[in-house]
Amino acid sequence: MATFNLHGPGMSFKDIKNRFGASFQRGDRVFCEGRLGTVASANHKHVRVRFDGKWISAPCEPRDLQLVGPAVFPSTTPATAALQ
């Protein structure tokens, strides 16, 4: 069975960088519309941002995002610490 996307093909972070000249990756801290958040994914022509205090990410225009800090992933989490 064939599937299709009503909104056209999705965009990746690489596509967004090529089109808008802005480079983002999952986990980056950003500032948009007066709020801080974390980049969650890329969807169509938007970067989805999970704003602080919210559970669900929202679409944001790449041109409206300001990078605050790079993605920071802790090397040791409680789950990995228990394995050591």
C-alpha positions as CSV (number, residue, x, y, z in Angstrom):
1,M,0.0,0.0,0.0
2,A,1.5,3.4,-1.0
3,T,1.7,6.2,1.5
4,F,1.9,9.9,0.9
5,N,2.4,13.1,2.8
6,L,-0.2,15.8,2.3
7,H,2.3,18.5,3.1
8,G,5.1,17.4,0.8
9,P,8.4,15.9,1.8
10,G,9.8,16.8,5.3
11,M,12.9,18.7,5.8
12,S,15.9,17.6,7.8
13,F,18.3,19.8,9.8
14,K,20.6,19.6,6.7
15,D,17.9,20.9,4.4
16,I,17.1,23.7,6.8
17,K,20.8,24.7,6.9
18,N,21.0,24.7,3.1
19,R,17.7,26.7,2.6
20,F,18.0,29.2,5.5
21,G,21.7,29.2,6.3
22,A,20.9,28.3,10.0
23,S,22.4,25.2,11.6
24,F,20.6,23.5,14.4
25,Q,20.6,20.0,15.9
26,R,18.4,18.2,18.4
27,G,19.1,19.4,21.9
28,D,20.3,22.9,21.0
29,R,19.1,25.6,23.4
30,V,17.3,28.4,21.5
31,F,15.5,31.7,22.0
32,C,12.3,32.3,20.0
33,E,9.5,34.8,20.4
34,G,10.7,35.8,23.9
35,R,10.9,32.2,25.2
36,L,13.7,29.7,25.8
37,G,13.5,26.2,24.6
38,T,15.2,23.1,23.3
39,V,15.3,22.0,19.6
40,A,13.3,18.7,19.4
41,S,13.2,18.0,15.6
42,A,12.8,19.4,12.1
43,N,9.4,19.2,10.5
44,H,8.7,20.4,6.9
45,K,10.1,24.0,6.9
46,H,10.0,24.4,10.6
47,V,12.3,23.6,13.6
48,R,10.2,22.1,16.4
49,V,11.1,23.6,19.8
50,R,10.0,22.3,23.2
51,F,9.7,25.5,25.2
52,D,10.7,25.4,28.9
53,G,7.9,24.2,31.1
54,K,6.0,22.7,28.1
55,W,5.6,19.0,27.2
56,I,4.8,19.4,23.5
57,S,7.1,21.0,20.9
58,A,5.9,23.9,18.7
59,P,6.9,24.7,15.1
60,C,9.2,27.8,14.8
61,E,10.5,29.5,11.7
62,P,14.3,28.9,11.5
63,R,14.8,32.6,10.9
64,D,13.2,33.4,14.2
65,L,15.5,31.2,16.3
66,Q,18.6,32.4,18.1
67,L,21.0,29.8,19.2
68,V,21.7,30.2,23.0
69,G,23.9,27.2,23.5
70,P,24.9,23.9,21.9
71,A,23.4,20.6,22.6
72,V,24.5,19.4,26.0
73,F,24.1,15.7,26.8
74,P,25.4,14.6,30.2
75,S,28.0,11.8,30.0
76,T,26.6,10.2,33.1
77,T,22.9,9.9,33.7
78,P,21.3,8.2,36.7
79,A,20.6,5.2,34.5
80,T,24.1,4.8,33.2
81,A,25.6,5.5,36.7
82,A,23.7,2.5,38.0
83,L,25.4,0.3,35.4
84,Q,28.9,1.3,36.4
